[in-house]
């Protein structure tokens, strides 16, 4: 055993061993890019297959939607086509609102246009029946007609109010989770990921916090794979959400795609601005809280405090008088 150590400690043998290690490291350094190139080809092949699958899936969806538009077998579609409700209710603006509310199919548009037509008639009829049965002859006919007119006007605004509520709820969910999604997107981009896999990863991670935001990011990832103009996919994301913070990030993504500017730095600045905006909004709400609490305190708290403070004295004065 000592002979082995002596042979290893021999200067000539140590030099030969170091030369062998250096030659092995050189060969490994030269061969590593070739191996990595094969892995890169495999990844590109997988991404290409995924894009082809998304294109075929979207093509099938478009064909089904086209058939639906051509046939219009449903009752809502027949009503819309017969009465030309698309032109009457501005179908494009209604479609934009429905997309912001998360209702994207053509069937949703048909139902919404039909509801806008039917709701004023239903509310007017309900008001007429209510005023005729409950009040009867106690109120004049002119008042009942005025009530019916008010009911019809209310029915005109009810569908829009319902869609606005859905949009506000969806935007609130997206806005609450957007800061975390932006931070995740920044981490993915700075780690070397492209925009498409970064969006897919962020959509998968943010789904537990905000389902609407996960849906929008997944839809954007799908549009990036089949739309000929990638700028259109980013613009659609801003239109579907309707939020200024999302549109600013969309502008940075479009600029990065067009001019090749570094996306990580822009996302870092936007993430910091978004956090500052959330902090300012929280401070604004906190500053508006004392004026809102003034009226409830005067109406509910101060009378109780006066009763507690002055009650024993009033009881004592009454006992002394008696």
Secondary structure by P-SEA (a helix, b strand, c coil): caaaaaaaacaaaaaaaaaaaaaaaaaaaaaaaaaaaaaaaaaaaaaaaaaaaaaaaaaaaaaaaaaaaaccccaaaaaaaaaccccccaaaaaaaaaaaaccccaaaaaaaaaaaacaaaaaaaaaaaaaaccccccccaaaaaaaaaaaaaaaaaaaaaaaaaaaaaaaaaaaaaaaaaaaaaaaaaaacccaaaaaaaaaaaaccccaaaaaaaaaaaaaaaccccaaaaaaaaaaaaccaaaaaaaaaaaaaaaccccaaaaaaaaaaaaaaaaaaaaaaaaaaccccaaaaaacccaaaaaaaaaaaaaaaaaaaac
